[in-house]
Amino acid sequence: MTDYAATRDRVEHYFDRTATKVWERLTSDAPVSGVRATVRAGRDRMRAVMLAQLPEELRGARILDAGCGTGAMAVELAQRGADVVAVDISPALVEIAEKRMPANLPGRITWVAGDMLDATDGAFDHALAMDSMIYYSAPDIAALLGRASERVSGKFVFTLPPRTPALMAMWRVGKLFPRADRSPTMIPQTTAGVSTALHGAGVAGRLTEVERIKSGFYISTAHVFEGEAA
């Protein structure tokens, strides 16, 4: 994972310093522009797709929300009975999530600022990572899933940007014309490419593409990985 740490640091800088207010507003009920409204709607639909991959009743389950952002996924998991460990690389977003947590969920969510895996302890029944692995290469994703499979006994549900012509064009433009205030460049992936990386890294398990959500400028594909021990 030679590039992982550098990418993670860029992601932290973006969300913790450059875009905190943007994401706070985007993930709230506040009015946003037409473009951001499509992103908000797409993320809402994707969150529902991801949650649908887990049992409706989660009482007694320990769930990792890897890249929790401002906490919407963690709250829904806790409302379904789960004990949630919600971690994000951005302390500023974690602080927002803590403030937004409903008062009827005391002790159900543990909020952690740090690396999505290194900052957490213990084993989990399931894990979710919504749009928090989109900036990493296929080998880094494979390494992350390999590390997670040692601690996640059930499903790891996550999203990746699909390798479509439109996204590839945006990716090339982003690589050619970087800007300091632009978000870290996401890396479009194919399921086959990530599967190949998993095989190359010796990570045993099943990777399944679930559903693609496209809403204006938001496009992402949900995947489920189940390690060999699952």
PAKESE-434925 format. One line per 2 residues: number of its first residue (from 1); for each residue x, y, z of N, C-alpha, C, O. Coordinates in Angstrom, 1 decimal. Example, Ala and Ser with C-alpha at 12.3 -4.5 7.8 and 13.67 -1.06 7.14 Angstrom:
// PAKESE-434925
1	13.2 -5.7 7.8 12.3 -4.5 7.8 13.2 -3.3 7.8 14.2 -3.3 8.5 | 12.8 -2.2 7.1 13.7 -1.1 7.1 12.9 0.0 7.9 13.4 1.1 8.0
***
This chain:
// PAKESE-434925
1	0.8 -1.2 0.0 0.0 0.0 0.0 0.9 1.3 0.0 0.8 2.1 0.9 | 1.7 1.3 -1.0 2.7 2.4 -1.1 2.0 3.8 -1.3 2.6 4.8 -0.8
3	0.9 3.8 -2.0 0.2 5.1 -2.2 -0.9 5.4 -1.2 -1.4 6.5 -1.2 | -1.2 4.4 -0.4 -2.4 4.6 0.4 -2.3 5.7 1.4 -3.2 6.6 1.5
5	-1.1 5.8 2.1 -1.0 6.8 3.1 -1.0 8.2 2.5 -1.6 9.1 3.1 | -0.4 8.4 1.4 -0.3 9.7 0.7 -1.7 10.1 0.3 -2.1 11.3 0.5
7	-2.5 9.2 -0.3 -3.9 9.5 -0.7 -4.7 9.8 0.5 -5.5 10.7 0.5 | -4.6 9.0 1.6 -5.4 9.2 2.8 -5.1 10.6 3.4 -6.1 11.3 3.8
9	-3.9 11.1 3.3 -3.5 12.4 3.9 -4.2 13.5 3.0 -4.6 14.5 3.6 | -4.2 13.3 1.7 -4.9 14.3 0.8 -6.4 14.3 1.1 -7.0 15.4 1.1
11	-7.0 13.2 1.3 -8.4 13.1 1.6 -8.7 13.8 2.9 -9.7 14.6 3.1 | -7.9 13.6 3.9 -8.0 14.2 5.2 -7.9 15.7 5.1 -8.8 16.5 5.6
13	-7.0 16.2 4.4 -6.8 17.7 4.2 -8.0 18.3 3.5 -8.5 19.3 3.9 | -8.5 17.6 2.5 -9.7 18.1 1.7 -10.9 18.2 2.6 -11.5 19.3 2.7
15	-11.3 17.1 3.3 -12.5 17.1 4.1 -12.4 17.8 5.4 -13.4 18.3 5.9 | -11.2 17.9 6.0 -11.0 18.5 7.3 -10.7 20.0 7.2 -10.9 20.7 8.2
17	-10.3 20.5 6.0 -9.9 21.9 6.0 -10.5 22.6 4.8 -11.0 23.8 5.0 | -10.6 22.0 3.6 -11.1 22.7 2.5 -12.6 22.6 2.3 -13.3 23.6 2.0
19	-13.2 21.4 2.5 -14.6 21.2 2.1 -15.5 20.9 3.3 -16.7 20.4 3.1 | -15.1 21.2 4.5 -16.0 20.9 5.6 -17.4 21.5 5.6 -18.4 20.8 5.7
21	-17.4 22.8 5.3 -18.7 23.5 5.2 -19.6 23.0 4.1 -20.8 22.9 4.2 | -18.9 22.7 2.9 -19.6 22.2 1.8 -20.3 20.9 2.1 -21.5 20.7 1.8
23	-19.6 20.0 2.8 -20.2 18.7 3.1 -21.2 18.8 4.2 -22.1 18.0 4.3 | -21.0 19.7 5.1 -21.9 19.9 6.2 -23.3 20.3 5.6 -24.3 19.8 6.1
25	-23.2 21.2 4.6 -24.5 21.7 4.0 -25.1 20.6 3.1 -26.3 20.4 3.1 | -24.2 19.9 2.3 -24.7 18.9 1.4 -25.5 17.8 2.1 -26.4 17.3 1.6
27	-25.0 17.4 3.3 -25.6 16.3 4.0 -26.6 16.8 5.0 -27.0 16.0 5.9 | -27.1 18.0 4.9 -28.1 18.5 5.8 -29.4 18.7 5.0 -29.5 18.2 3.8
29	-30.4 19.3 5.5 -31.6 19.6 4.8 -31.6 21.0 4.2 -32.6 21.5 3.7 | -30.5 21.7 4.3 -30.4 23.0 3.8 -30.5 23.1 2.3 -30.1 22.1 1.6
31	-31.0 24.1 1.7 -31.1 24.3 0.2 -29.7 24.3 -0.4 -28.8 24.8 0.2 | -29.6 23.6 -1.5 -28.3 23.5 -2.3 -28.6 23.8 -3.7 -29.8 23.8 -4.2
33	-27.5 24.0 -4.5 -27.7 24.2 -5.9 -28.2 23.0 -6.6 -28.2 21.9 -6.0 | -28.7 23.1 -7.9 -29.2 22.0 -8.6 -28.2 20.8 -8.8 -28.6 19.7 -8.6
35	-27.0 21.1 -9.0 -25.9 20.1 -9.2 -25.8 19.4 -7.9 -25.8 18.1 -7.8 | -25.6 20.1 -6.8 -25.4 19.5 -5.5 -26.7 18.7 -5.0 -26.6 17.7 -4.3
37	-27.9 19.2 -5.5 -29.1 18.4 -5.1 -29.1 17.1 -5.8 -29.6 16.1 -5.2 | -28.6 16.9 -7.0 -28.5 15.6 -7.6 -27.5 14.7 -6.9 -27.7 13.5 -6.8
39	-26.4 15.3 -6.4 -25.4 14.5 -5.6 -26.1 14.0 -4.3 -25.9 12.9 -3.9 | -26.8 14.9 -3.6 -27.5 14.6 -2.4 -28.5 13.5 -2.6 -28.5 12.5 -1.9
41	-29.3 13.6 -3.7 -30.3 12.5 -4.0 -29.6 11.2 -4.3 -30.1 10.1 -3.9 | -28.5 11.3 -5.1 -27.8 10.0 -5.4 -27.2 9.4 -4.2 -27.3 8.1 -4.0
43	-26.7 10.1 -3.3 -26.1 9.6 -2.0 -27.2 9.0 -1.2 -27.0 7.9 -0.5 | -28.3 9.6 -1.1 -29.4 9.1 -0.3 -29.9 7.7 -0.9 -30.1 6.8 -0.1
45	-30.0 7.6 -2.2 -30.4 6.3 -2.8 -29.3 5.3 -2.6 -29.6 4.1 -2.3 | -28.0 5.7 -2.7 -27.0 4.7 -2.5 -26.9 4.2 -1.1 -26.7 3.0 -0.8
47	-27.1 5.1 -0.1 -27.2 4.7 1.3 -28.2 3.6 1.5 -28.0 2.6 2.2 | -29.4 3.8 0.9 -30.5 2.8 1.0 -30.1 1.5 0.4 -30.4 0.4 1.0
49	-29.5 1.5 -0.8 -29.0 0.3 -1.4 -28.0 -0.5 -0.5 -28.1 -1.7 -0.4 | -27.1 0.2 0.1 -26.1 -0.4 0.9 -26.7 -1.0 2.2 -26.4 -2.1 2.5
51	-27.6 -0.3 2.8 -28.3 -0.8 4.0 -29.1 -2.0 3.7 -29.3 -2.9 4.6 | -29.7 -2.1 2.5 -30.5 -3.2 2.1 -29.7 -4.5 2.0 -30.3 -5.6 1.9
53	-28.4 -4.4 1.9 -27.6 -5.6 1.9 -27.4 -6.3 3.2 -26.9 -7.4 3.3 | -27.8 -5.6 4.3 -27.7 -6.2 5.6 -29.1 -6.6 6.1 -30.1 -6.1 5.6
55	-29.1 -7.5 7.1 -30.4 -7.8 7.7 -31.2 -6.6 8.3 -30.5 -5.7 8.7 | -32.5 -6.6 8.2 -33.3 -5.5 8.7 -33.1 -5.4 10.2 -33.0 -4.3 10.8
57	-33.0 -6.5 10.9 -32.8 -6.5 12.4 -31.3 -6.7 12.7 -30.7 -7.7 12.4 | -30.8 -5.7 13.3 -29.3 -5.7 13.6 -29.0 -5.7 15.1 -27.9 -5.4 15.5
59	-30.0 -5.9 15.9 -29.8 -5.9 17.3 -28.7 -6.9 17.7 -28.8 -8.1 17.4 | -27.7 -6.4 18.5 -26.6 -7.3 18.9 -25.5 -7.3 17.9 -24.4 -7.9 18.3
61	-25.6 -6.8 16.7 -24.6 -6.8 15.7 -23.6 -5.6 15.9 -24.1 -4.5 16.3 | -22.3 -5.8 15.7 -21.3 -4.8 15.8 -21.0 -4.4 14.4 -20.4 -5.3 13.6
63	-21.2 -3.2 14.0 -21.0 -2.7 12.6 -20.0 -1.6 12.5 -20.0 -0.7 13.3 | -19.1 -1.7 11.5 -18.1 -0.7 11.3 -18.6 0.2 10.1 -18.9 -0.3 9.0
65	-18.8 1.5 10.4 -19.0 2.5 9.3 -17.7 3.2 9.0 -17.3 4.1 9.7 | -17.1 2.7 7.9 -15.7 3.1 7.6 -15.8 4.3 6.6 -16.1 4.2 5.4
67	-15.5 5.5 7.2 -15.7 6.7 6.4 -17.1 7.3 6.6 -17.9 7.4 5.7 | -17.4 7.5 7.9 -18.8 7.8 8.3 -19.3 9.2 7.9 -20.5 9.5 7.9
69	-18.3 10.1 7.6 -18.7 11.5 7.2 -19.5 12.1 8.3 -19.1 12.2 9.5 | -20.6 12.7 8.0 -21.4 13.4 9.0 -22.5 12.5 9.6 -23.3 13.0 10.4
71	-22.4 11.2 9.4 -23.0 10.3 10.3 -24.4 9.7 9.9 -25.0 9.0 10.7 | -24.9 10.0 8.7 -26.2 9.5 8.4 -26.3 8.0 8.4 -27.3 7.4 8.9
73	-25.3 7.3 7.8 -25.3 5.8 7.8 -25.3 5.2 9.2 -26.0 4.3 9.5 | -24.4 5.8 10.0 -24.2 5.3 11.4 -25.5 5.4 12.1 -25.9 4.5 12.9
75	-26.2 6.5 12.0 -27.5 6.7 12.7 -28.5 5.7 12.3 -29.2 5.1 13.1 | -28.6 5.4 11.0 -29.6 4.4 10.5 -29.3 3.0 11.0 -30.2 2.3 11.4
77	-28.0 2.7 11.0 -27.6 1.4 11.5 -28.0 1.3 13.0 -28.5 0.2 13.5 | -27.7 2.3 13.8 -28.0 2.3 15.2 -29.5 2.2 15.5 -30.0 1.5 16.4
79	-30.3 2.9 14.6 -31.7 2.8 14.8 -32.3 1.4 14.5 -33.4 1.1 14.9 | -31.5 0.6 13.7 -31.9 -0.7 13.4 -31.4 -1.7 14.5 -31.5 -2.9 14.4
81	-30.8 -1.2 15.5 -30.4 -2.0 16.7 -28.9 -2.3 16.8 -28.5 -2.9 17.8 | -28.1 -1.9 15.8 -26.7 -2.2 15.8 -25.9 -1.4 16.8 -26.2 -0.2 17.1
83	-24.8 -1.9 17.2 -23.7 -1.2 18.0 -22.7 -0.8 16.9 -22.1 -1.6 16.3 | -22.6 0.5 16.7 -21.8 1.1 15.6 -20.5 1.7 16.0 -20.5 2.5 16.9
85	-19.5 1.4 15.3 -18.2 2.1 15.4 -18.1 2.9 14.1 -17.9 2.4 13.0 | -18.2 4.2 14.2 -18.2 5.1 13.1 -16.9 5.9 13.0 -16.6 6.7 13.9
87	-16.1 5.7 12.0 -14.8 6.3 11.9 -14.7 7.1 10.7 -15.2 6.7 9.6 | -14.0 8.3 10.7 -13.7 9.1 9.6 -12.4 9.7 9.7 -11.9 10.1 10.8
89	-11.7 9.9 8.6 -10.3 10.5 8.6 -10.4 12.0 9.0 -9.4 12.6 9.4 | -11.6 12.6 8.9 -11.7 14.0 9.2 -12.3 14.3 10.5 -13.5 14.0 10.8
91	-11.5 14.8 11.5 -12.1 15.1 12.8 -13.2 16.1 12.7 -14.1 16.1 13.6 | -13.2 17.0 11.8 -14.2 18.0 11.7 -15.5 17.4 11.3 -16.6 17.8 11.8
93	-15.5 16.4 10.4 -16.8 15.7 10.0 -17.3 14.9 11.2 -18.5 14.8 11.4 | -16.4 14.2 11.9 -16.8 13.4 13.0 -17.5 14.3 14.1 -18.5 13.9 14.7
95	-16.9 15.5 14.3 -17.5 16.5 15.2 -19.0 16.8 14.8 -19.9 16.9 15.7 | -19.2 17.1 13.5 -20.5 17.4 13.0 -21.4 16.2 13.2 -22.6 16.4 13.7
97	-20.9 15.0 13.0 -21.7 13.8 13.2 -22.2 13.6 14.6 -23.3 13.3 14.9 | -21.3 13.8 15.5 -21.6 13.7 16.9 -22.7 14.7 17.3 -23.6 14.3 18.1
99	-22.6 15.9 16.8 -23.6 16.9 17.2 -25.0 16.6 16.6 -26.0 16.9 17.2 | -25.0 15.9 15.4 -26.2 15.5 14.8 -26.9 14.3 15.3 -28.0 14.0 15.0
101	-26.2 13.5 16.1 -26.7 12.2 16.6 -28.0 12.4 17.4 -28.0 13.2 18.3 | -29.0 11.7 17.0 -30.3 11.8 17.8 -30.1 11.5 19.3 -29.3 10.6 19.6
103	-30.9 12.2 20.1 -30.7 12.0 21.6 -31.2 10.6 22.0 -30.8 10.2 23.2 | -31.9 9.9 21.2 -32.5 8.6 21.6 -31.5 7.4 21.3 -31.9 6.3 21.4
105	-30.2 7.7 21.0 -29.3 6.7 20.6 -28.1 6.8 21.6 -26.9 6.6 21.1 | -28.2 7.0 22.8 -27.1 7.1 23.7 -26.3 5.7 23.8 -26.9 4.7 24.0
107	-25.0 5.8 23.6 -24.1 4.6 23.7 -24.2 3.7 22.5 -23.5 2.7 22.6 | -25.0 4.0 21.5 -25.1 3.1 20.4 -24.1 3.3 19.3 -23.8 2.4 18.5
109	-23.5 4.5 19.3 -22.5 4.8 18.3 -21.2 5.3 19.0 -21.3 6.2 19.8 | -20.1 4.7 18.6 -18.8 5.2 19.0 -18.2 5.9 17.9 -17.9 5.4 16.8
111	-17.9 7.2 18.1 -17.4 8.1 17.0 -15.9 8.1 17.2 -15.3 8.3 18.2 | -15.1 7.9 16.0 -13.7 7.9 16.1 -13.1 8.7 14.9 -13.6 8.5 13.7
113	-12.1 9.5 15.1 -11.4 10.2 14.1 -10.1 9.5 13.8 -9.3 9.3 14.7 | -9.9 9.1 12.5 -8.7 8.4 12.2 -8.9 7.5 11.0 -9.9 7.6 10.3
115	-7.8 6.7 10.7 -7.8 5.8 9.6 -9.0 4.8 9.7 -9.3 4.4 10.8 | -9.6 4.5 8.6 -10.9 3.7 8.6 -10.7 2.3 9.2 -11.6 1.7 9.7
117	-9.4 1.8 9.2 -9.2 0.5 9.9 -8.2 0.6 11.1 -8.5 0.0 12.1 | -7.2 1.4 10.9 -6.2 1.4 12.0 -6.7 2.1 13.3 -6.2 1.8 14.4
119	-7.8 2.9 13.1 -8.3 3.6 14.3 -9.4 2.8 15.1 -9.9 3.4 16.0 | -9.6 1.6 14.6 -10.7 0.8 15.3 -10.1 -0.5 15.9 -9.1 -1.0 15.4
121	-10.8 -1.0 16.9 -10.4 -2.2 17.5 -11.5 -3.3 17.5 -12.6 -3.0 17.3 | -11.0 -4.5 17.6 -12.0 -5.6 17.7 -12.5 -6.1 16.4 -12.1 -5.7 15.3
123	-13.5 -7.0 16.5 -14.1 -7.7 15.3 -15.5 -7.1 15.1 -16.1 -6.5 15.9 | -15.9 -7.2 13.8 -17.2 -6.7 13.4 -18.0 -7.8 12.7 -17.5 -8.7 12.0
125	-19.4 -7.7 12.8 -20.2 -8.6 12.0 -20.3 -8.1 10.6 -20.4 -9.0 9.7 | -20.4 -6.8 10.3 -20.4 -6.3 9.0 -19.7 -5.0 9.0 -19.4 -4.4 10.0
127	-19.4 -4.5 7.7 -18.8 -3.2 7.6 -19.3 -2.5 6.3 -19.7 -3.2 5.4 | -19.4 -1.2 6.4 -19.9 -0.4 5.2 -18.9 0.7 5.0 -18.4 1.3 6.0
129	-18.7 1.1 3.7 -17.8 2.2 3.4 -18.4 2.9 2.2 -18.2 2.5 1.0 | -19.1 3.9 2.5 -19.8 4.7 1.4 -18.9 5.8 0.8 -18.7 6.8 1.5
131	-18.5 5.6 -0.4 -17.7 6.6 -1.1 -16.4 7.0 -0.4 -15.9 8.1 -0.6 | -15.9 6.1 0.5 -14.6 6.4 1.2 -13.5 5.6 0.6 -12.3 5.8 1.1
133	-13.7 4.8 -0.4 -12.6 4.0 -1.0 -12.4 4.4 -2.5 -11.7 3.8 -3.2 | -13.1 5.5 -2.9 -13.2 5.9 -4.3 -11.9 6.5 -4.8 -11.7 6.7 -6.0
135	-11.0 6.9 -3.9 -9.8 7.6 -4.3 -8.6 6.7 -4.4 -7.5 7.1 -4.7 | -8.7 5.4 -4.1 -7.6 4.5 -4.0 -7.5 3.6 -5.3 -8.5 3.3 -6.0
137	-6.3 3.1 -5.5 -6.0 2.2 -6.6 -6.6 0.8 -6.3 -6.9 0.5 -5.1 | -6.7 0.0 -7.3 -7.2 -1.4 -7.1 -6.3 -2.2 -6.2 -6.9 -2.9 -5.3
139	-5.0 -2.1 -6.3 -4.2 -2.8 -5.3 -4.4 -2.3 -3.8 -4.4 -3.1 -2.9 | -4.6 -1.0 -3.7 -4.8 -0.5 -2.3 -6.2 -1.0 -1.8 -6.3 -1.3 -0.6
141	-7.2 -1.0 -2.7 -8.5 -1.5 -2.3 -8.4 -3.0 -1.9 -9.0 -3.4 -0.9 | -7.7 -3.7 -2.7 -7.5 -5.2 -2.3 -6.8 -5.3 -1.0 -7.2 -6.2 -0.2
143	-5.8 -4.5 -0.7 -5.1 -4.6 0.6 -6.0 -4.2 1.7 -6.0 -4.8 2.8 | -6.9 -3.2 1.5 -7.8 -2.8 2.5 -8.8 -3.9 2.8 -9.1 -4.2 4.0
145	-9.3 -4.5 1.8 -10.3 -5.6 2.0 -9.6 -6.8 2.6 -10.3 -7.5 3.4 | -8.4 -7.0 2.3 -7.7 -8.1 2.9 -7.5 -7.9 4.4 -7.7 -8.8 5.2
147	-7.2 -6.7 4.8 -7.0 -6.4 6.2 -8.4 -6.5 6.9 -8.5 -6.9 8.0 | -9.4 -6.0 6.2 -10.8 -6.0 6.8 -11.3 -7.4 7.0 -12.0 -7.7 8.0
149	-11.0 -8.3 6.1 -11.5 -9.7 6.1 -11.0 -10.4 7.4 -11.7 -11.4 7.8 | -9.9 -10.0 8.0 -9.5 -10.6 9.2 -10.3 -10.2 10.4 -10.3 -10.9 11.4
151	-11.1 -9.2 10.3 -11.9 -8.7 11.4 -13.4 -8.6 11.1 -14.2 -8.4 12.1 | -13.8 -8.7 9.9 -15.2 -8.6 9.5 -15.7 -10.0 9.1 -15.3 -10.6 8.1
153	-16.6 -10.6 9.9 -17.1 -11.9 9.7 -18.1 -12.1 8.6 -18.3 -13.1 8.1 | -18.8 -11.0 8.4 -19.9 -11.0 7.4 -19.6 -10.2 6.1 -18.6 -10.4 5.5
155	-20.5 -9.3 5.8 -20.4 -8.5 4.5 -19.6 -7.2 4.7 -19.8 -6.5 5.7 | -18.8 -6.9 3.7 -18.2 -5.6 3.6 -18.8 -4.9 2.4 -18.5 -5.3 1.3
157	-19.7 -4.0 2.7 -20.4 -3.3 1.6 -19.8 -1.9 1.3 -19.6 -1.1 2.3 | -19.4 -1.7 0.1 -18.7 -0.5 -0.2 -19.0 0.0 -1.6 -19.6 -0.7 -2.4
159	-18.6 1.2 -1.9 -18.9 1.8 -3.3 -17.6 2.1 -4.0 -16.6 2.4 -3.4 | -17.7 2.1 -5.3 -16.6 2.5 -6.2 -17.1 3.3 -7.4 -18.2 3.0 -7.8
161	-16.3 4.2 -7.9 -16.8 4.9 -9.1 -16.6 3.9 -10.3 -15.5 3.4 -10.5 | -17.6 3.7 -11.1 -17.5 2.8 -12.3 -16.6 3.4 -13.4 -16.5 4.6 -13.5
163	-16.0 2.5 -14.1 -15.1 2.9 -15.2 -15.9 3.1 -16.5 -15.9 2.3 -17.4 | -16.6 4.3 -16.5 -17.4 4.6 -17.7 -16.6 5.7 -18.5 -15.7 6.3 -18.0
165	-17.0 5.8 -19.8 -16.3 6.8 -20.6 -16.3 8.2 -20.0 -15.3 9.0 -20.0 | -17.5 8.6 -19.5 -17.6 10.0 -18.9 -16.7 10.1 -17.7 -16.0 11.2 -17.6
167	-16.7 9.2 -16.8 -15.8 9.3 -15.6 -14.4 9.2 -16.0 -13.5 9.9 -15.3 | -14.0 8.4 -17.0 -12.6 8.4 -17.4 -12.2 9.7 -18.0 -11.0 10.1 -17.7
169	-13.0 10.4 -18.7 -12.7 11.7 -19.2 -12.5 12.7 -18.1 -11.5 13.5 -18.2 | -13.4 12.7 -17.1 -13.2 13.6 -16.0 -11.9 13.3 -15.2 -11.3 14.2 -14.8
171	-11.6 12.0 -15.1 -10.4 11.6 -14.4 -9.2 12.1 -15.1 -8.3 12.6 -14.4 | -9.1 12.0 -16.4 -8.0 12.4 -17.2 -7.8 14.0 -17.1 -6.7 14.5 -16.9
173	-8.9 14.7 -17.1 -8.9 16.1 -17.0 -8.4 16.5 -15.6 -7.5 17.4 -15.5 | -8.9 15.8 -14.6 -8.4 16.1 -13.2 -6.9 15.8 -13.1 -6.2 16.6 -12.3
175	-6.4 14.8 -13.7 -5.0 14.5 -13.6 -4.2 15.6 -14.3 -3.0 15.9 -13.9 | -4.7 16.1 -15.4 -4.0 17.1 -16.2 -4.0 18.5 -15.6 -3.0 19.2 -15.7
177	-5.1 18.8 -14.9 -5.3 20.2 -14.4 -5.6 20.1 -12.9 -6.8 20.4 -12.5 | -4.7 19.7 -12.1 -5.0 19.7 -10.6 -5.1 21.1 -10.1 -4.5 22.0 -10.5
179	-6.0 21.2 -9.0 -6.2 22.5 -8.3 -6.1 22.2 -6.8 -6.6 21.1 -6.4 | -5.5 23.1 -6.1 -5.4 22.8 -4.7 -6.7 22.7 -3.9 -6.8 21.9 -3.0
181	-7.8 23.3 -4.4 -9.0 23.3 -3.7 -10.0 22.2 -4.3 -11.1 22.1 -3.9 | -9.5 21.5 -5.3 -10.3 20.4 -5.8 -10.2 19.2 -4.9 -9.2 18.9 -4.3
183	-11.3 18.4 -4.9 -11.3 17.2 -4.1 -10.2 16.2 -4.7 -9.9 16.3 -5.8 | -9.7 15.3 -3.8 -8.8 14.3 -4.3 -9.4 13.5 -5.5 -10.6 13.3 -5.5
185	-8.7 13.2 -6.5 -9.2 12.6 -7.7 -9.6 11.1 -7.5 -8.8 10.3 -7.0 | -10.9 10.9 -7.7 -11.4 9.5 -7.6 -10.8 8.7 -8.7 -10.6 9.2 -9.8
187	-10.7 7.4 -8.5 -10.1 6.5 -9.5 -11.2 5.5 -10.0 -11.6 4.6 -9.2 | -11.7 5.6 -11.2 -12.7 4.7 -11.7 -12.2 3.3 -11.7 -11.0 3.0 -12.0
189	-13.1 2.3 -11.4 -12.7 0.9 -11.2 -13.7 0.0 -12.0 -14.8 0.4 -12.3 | -13.3 -1.2 -12.3 -14.2 -2.2 -12.7 -14.1 -3.3 -11.7 -13.2 -3.5 -11.0
191	-15.3 -4.1 -11.6 -15.3 -5.2 -10.6 -14.3 -6.2 -11.0 -13.6 -6.8 -10.1 | -14.1 -6.5 -12.3 -13.1 -7.4 -12.7 -11.7 -7.0 -12.3 -10.9 -7.8 -11.9
193	-11.4 -5.7 -12.4 -10.1 -5.2 -12.1 -9.8 -5.3 -10.6 -8.7 -5.7 -10.2 | -10.8 -5.0 -9.7 -10.6 -5.2 -8.3 -10.5 -6.7 -7.9 -9.7 -7.0 -7.1
195	-11.3 -7.5 -8.6 -11.2 -9.0 -8.4 -9.8 -9.5 -8.7 -9.2 -10.3 -8.0 | -9.2 -9.0 -9.8 -7.9 -9.4 -10.2 -6.8 -8.9 -9.1 -5.9 -9.7 -8.8
197	-7.0 -7.7 -8.6 -6.1 -7.2 -7.6 -6.3 -8.0 -6.3 -5.2 -8.3 -5.6 | -7.5 -8.5 -6.0 -7.7 -9.3 -4.8 -6.9 -10.6 -5.0 -6.3 -11.1 -4.0
199	-7.1 -11.2 -6.1 -6.4 -12.5 -6.4 -4.9 -12.3 -6.3 -4.1 -13.1 -5.8 | -4.4 -11.2 -6.9 -2.9 -10.9 -6.9 -2.4 -10.7 -5.5 -1.2 -11.0 -5.2
201	-3.2 -10.2 -4.6 -2.8 -10.0 -3.2 -3.0 -11.2 -2.3 -2.7 -11.2 -1.2 | -3.6 -12.2 -2.9 -3.8 -13.4 -2.1 -5.0 -13.3 -1.2 -5.1 -14.0 -0.2
203	-6.0 -12.4 -1.5 -7.1 -12.2 -0.6 -8.3 -13.1 -1.1 -8.8 -12.9 -2.2 | -8.6 -14.1 -0.3 -9.7 -15.0 -0.7 -11.1 -14.5 -0.3 -11.2 -14.0 0.8
205	-12.0 -14.6 -1.3 -13.4 -14.2 -1.0 -14.1 -14.0 -2.2 -13.6 -14.1 -3.3 | -15.4 -13.5 -2.1 -16.3 -13.3 -3.2 -16.6 -11.8 -3.3 -17.1 -11.2 -2.3
207	-16.4 -11.2 -4.5 -16.7 -9.8 -4.7 -17.9 -9.8 -5.7 -17.9 -10.4 -6.7 | -19.0 -9.1 -5.3 -20.2 -9.0 -6.1 -20.6 -7.6 -6.3 -20.6 -6.7 -5.4
209	-20.9 -7.2 -7.6 -21.4 -5.9 -7.9 -22.9 -5.9 -7.7 -23.6 -6.8 -8.2 | -23.4 -5.0 -6.9 -24.8 -5.0 -6.5 -25.7 -4.1 -7.4 -26.6 -4.6 -8.0
211	-25.4 -2.8 -7.4 -26.2 -1.9 -8.1 -25.4 -0.6 -8.4 -24.6 -0.1 -7.5 | -25.7 0.1 -9.5 -25.1 1.3 -9.9 -26.2 2.4 -9.7 -27.3 2.3 -10.2
213	-25.8 3.5 -9.1 -26.7 4.7 -8.9 -26.1 5.8 -9.7 -24.9 6.2 -9.5 | -27.0 6.4 -10.5 -26.6 7.6 -11.3 -27.6 8.7 -11.1 -28.8 8.5 -11.4
215	-27.2 9.8 -10.5 -28.1 10.9 -10.2 -27.3 12.2 -10.6 -26.6 12.7 -9.7 | -27.5 12.7 -11.8 -26.8 13.9 -12.2 -25.3 13.7 -12.2 -24.8 12.8 -12.9
217	-24.6 14.5 -11.3 -23.2 14.4 -11.2 -22.7 13.3 -10.3 -21.5 13.1 -10.1 | -23.7 12.6 -9.7 -23.3 11.5 -8.8 -23.4 10.1 -9.5 -24.5 9.8 -10.0
219	-22.4 9.4 -9.5 -22.4 8.0 -10.1 -21.5 7.1 -9.3 -20.3 7.4 -9.2 | -22.0 6.0 -8.8 -21.3 5.1 -8.0 -21.9 3.7 -8.0 -23.1 3.6 -8.3
221	-21.1 2.7 -7.8 -21.6 1.3 -7.8 -21.3 0.7 -6.5 -20.2 0.7 -5.9 | -22.4 0.0 -6.0 -22.3 -0.7 -4.7 -21.7 -2.1 -4.9 -22.1 -2.8 -5.9
223	-20.8 -2.5 -4.1 -20.2 -3.9 -4.1 -20.4 -4.5 -2.7 -20.4 -3.8 -1.7 | -20.3 -5.8 -2.7 -20.3 -6.6 -1.5 -19.1 -7.5 -1.6 -19.0 -8.3 -2.5
225	-18.2 -7.5 -0.6 -17.1 -8.5 -0.5 -17.4 -9.3 0.8 -17.6 -8.8 1.9 | -17.3 -10.6 0.6 -17.4 -11.6 1.7 -16.1 -12.4 1.7 -15.9 -13.2 0.8
227	-15.4 -12.2 2.8 -14.1 -13.0 2.9 -14.3 -14.4 3.1 -15.4 -14.9 3.3 | -13.3 -15.2 2.9 -13.3 -16.6 3.0 -13.9 -17.1 4.3 -14.5 -18.2 4.4
229	-13.6 -16.4 5.4 -14.0 -16.8 6.7 -15.5 -16.5 7.0 -16.0 -16.9 8.0 | -16.1 -15.7 6.0 -17.5 -15.3 6.3 -18.5 -16.4 6.2 -19.7 -16.3 6.4
***
